[in-house]
Amino acid sequence: MTENNALPPKTCTIDRMITVAEDVQKVLSGEKTATRRNGRYADPGEIMTLEGRQFVVEKVYSQSLGELTDDDARREGFNSLEDYKQSILSMHPGMPWLPQMRVWVHEFRPAE
């Protein structure tokens, strides 16, 4: 895939991409199909394994917090953007929610 050439090097490994137990369960149940991280944890096409089930990363791209929508929050496994924001801020005490702050979006689906 040529699009990988445009991405900077990964800053972490795919096995660290989703580690919170509640998030793992959301992925396994199909509620969560994307995750946002400060760094890049996977390449498109890479396989993530959670509790013996495999998920293939389909897209990896940069997004600012100000661009997030309720649909993005639902793909993260939340009912609304506000629910997602409160969850993130509770996990990272003291972190400001800055609209211009950029994160890496990793979209995935169950592997066939």
N, C-alpha and C positions, 0 to 999 in steps of 0.2 A: 504494500500500500504506500503510495507516495505521500499521503497526508502526514505520515509519521515524521517525515523529514522536516516539516514545518514546526514540529513540537520541540521544546527544549528538553534536555535530559530529565529523566524521572528524578524526583527528590526522595522517593521512598519506594518500598516494594508493595506489590499488589496484596500480599498477605496482611498488610497493615491497614488496608483501605477501609475495611468495615470491621471494627473490633468490639463496639458496644453491643452487649447481648440483645438489648431491645431492637437495635437496628438490624442485627443478624436475623432475628425472628421476622421483622418486617420484610426483609428480602426473601426469606424462605416462604412467606405467605403470599408474596407477590404485591404487597403494599408499597414496597420501596424499589424503584427501578433506576435511581440515580443517587449519587452522593457527591457532595462538594467538600473539597479539602483545600488547605492553604498551598499544598504542593501537588505535583503530578505523581500519582501512584501507579498508573497503568498506561499501557499503549492500547490503541484500538486493536481488537482481535485477541488480546490477552485473556486468559482464563482465571477467574477467581473461584476458589473452592470454599464453600461454607458448609460445615457439618456434612461433608461428603457429597454435596450437590455442587454442580458446576454452573457458572454464569459467565457469559462472554461479554467483554467490554465492547460496546458498539461505537461510542463516540467519546472523545475527550476534547474539551475546549475550555477557554477562559471566559469568565463572565464576571461582571461587577455585581456587588450586592444590590445596588440600586436597580439592576435589570430584572431581579427576581420577581416572579409572578406567583399567584396562587396555584397555577398549574405546576410550576416548578416545585413548589412546596408539597403538592400532592405526590409528585414523583419521588420526593424525599420521604414520603410516608406520613405527612402531616395534613390536617384538614385545611389549613390556611397558611399564608405567608407569616402572619403574626404568630401562630403556634410554632412554626419552624424557627423564627427569629428568637422567640423566648427560650426554646430548647437549646439553641446554639449558645445564647448568652448565659444560660444557666450552667453549661458545660465549660465555659471559658470566662470565669469571673473577671470583671474588670475590662474585658474586651469591648471596645466600642463597635457599634454597628455603623460602619461608614459606607455610604452609598457608592463611593468611588473605589472601595477596597475590592480587589480582584481575587477570585477563587477559581480553582480548576474543577470543572464538572466532569464526572465520569458516569456515563449512561450505560446500563447493562441489561441483559435479558438471560433467561435460563438457556443453557447450552442445549442443543438438540440431542 
